[in-house]
Amino acid sequence: MKSEVLSILLMGSVSAGFCSEPQKPNIIFIMADDYTSQAVSAYGGRLNSVFQTPNIDRIVNEGVRFDNCFVTNSICTPSRACILTGEYSHKNGVYTLDDKLDTKHMNVAKELQNNGYTTSVIGKWHLHSEPTGFDYYNVLPGQGKYRDPFLKEKGKIIGDFEDSNGKEKHKGYSTDVITDETLEWLDGRDQSKPFFLMCHFKAPHRPWTPAKRFKHMFDGVTIPEPDNLFDDYENRGEWAKHTFNKIGKDMKTGDLGTFRRKDTLQGKARLKWAYQLYMKRYLACCAAVDENVGRLLDYLENNGLDENTIVVFTGDQGFFLGEHGFFDKRMMLEECFSTPLLIKYPKQVKAGQVKEELVSNIDFAPTFLDYANVQIPEQMQGKSMKGILSGETQKKWRKSIYYRYWMHGADHGIPAHYGIRTERYKLIFYYGLQLGMKGTDDYWDPYNKAAGKITATQPEWELYDLEKDPAEMNSVYNDASYRKVVKKLKKELLKQKKLVGDSDEAYPELQEVTKKYWN
């Protein structure tokens, strides 16, 4: 009799949830390549009058918008490695676009896979080595194509991952195809396990090829210009005058969809013309991303998965949309150093929040592991954002963000630099050395061989007071009234370099520059 009573009590306890492990959340990580905050209407920028993202905004309406999310290295391949590993480039070994992620290296998918999750990555991978830690993958080779893309599926690869063997052509527009494959995987997944899914869109990466249905969406529309479209780069470092990422000067006919047009415009007239074409192509690519985010969100709702699924939308970094007259990324300026970050988790996260804390893309992996109740590896350098998402006061949260771009001169002539950003200030040191990094022994601009071979540049500092100068138009590094600020920030910069283990001991030429220019 006693044993029967005990059995009944135990059954009651289990049914009430007292003895069972809490249900782990599913996680969908949606990332669009070069998708910047300025193109998300929930951020309330200048483009809202002509472009809206109602589906991406659904994540904000049901969750949290982060206004200060930053990357540690604003270029595609290194950023992706930082997201997966929770580590800076100098720790995970992916410094440049040409570096491979070591297949043996720890990553968040492996940790989740080892703790009961079924894992998948679909879409753009761009880390050169075969994805590891994923039960399934179907990824674009290299940059991938916008139309009728090829994908490489797990189990069908023969030989080296980077060769052409095993790739399969898929009819349609890449953003649609990637979503189709994602939904197919969701339908066929092991439903006895929680899932971790990374859905990576190629769009809106250059060459900004829109789906046919969006090709004419901006006909007759004038895209608002940023106030600093015609920036003259005065009161800044010399580097800004010599880069190859200027819309009016450096965009080619292929970028603008004008292959057969004889381009005779010059100066401001060409900049205004090129800006309109560029923005219409870029935003039309974003329209397909927003539409397909809606498909994913609808799937979750229609299949009863919405409540217990963490949904994240972000970019692998930000992007210039004409600010300073620029396109592309790579810099520590706000438009590309920052990235959109929108998260919803109805089961635990209150809707409609806006967060101002300084967070980073190396924080994503620890956050996922924390929610999954998986121990965060000591080598991960990021911090879990779970407390922030829960609305808890963060007394010990970071007060500064460290950044480093290693690809000196590659592709667009941006000098190598590192720096630090606090709530109010940003201090940047352009040390301008190649340091033997891959891709830095070629031409300044692959589209303009007349620019010559990459060489070292003059080291220089910049300081921005973001409270007084949010558009970063005036460096105050040499302003005597900021001497104490400079001294304090240099001290914090050295502290952060030491904290993250970026010592520069392997680069004697940089140590010499540092001695000379750290007065």
Buried (B, 14 or more C-beta within 10 A) or exposed (E): EEEEEEEEEEEEEEEEEEEEEEEBBBBBBBBBBBBBBBBBBBBEBBBBEBBBBEBBBBBBEBBBBBBBBBBBBBBBBBBBBBBBBBBBBBBBBBBBBBBBBBEEBBBBBBBBBEBBBBBBBBBBBBBBBBBBBBBBBBBBBEBBBBEEBBBBBBEEBEEEBBEEEBBEEBEBBBBBBBBBBBBEBBEEBEEEBBBBBBBBBBBBBBEBBBBEEBBEBBEEEEBBBBEBBBBEBEEBBEBBEBBBBBBBBBBEBEBBBBEEEEEEEEEEEBBBBBBBBBBBBBBBBBBBBBBBBBBBBBBBEEEEBBEBBBBBBBBBBBBBBBBBBBBBBBBBBBBBBBBBBBBBBBEEBEEEBEBEBBBBBBBBBBBBBBBBEBEBBEEBBBBBBBBBBEEEEEEEEBEBBBBBBBBBBBBBBBBBBBBBBBEEBBBBBBBBBBBEBBBBEBBBBEBBEEBEEBEBBEBBBBBBBBEEBEBBBBBBBEEEEBEEBBEBBBEBBEEBBEEBEBEBEEBEBBEEBBEEBEE
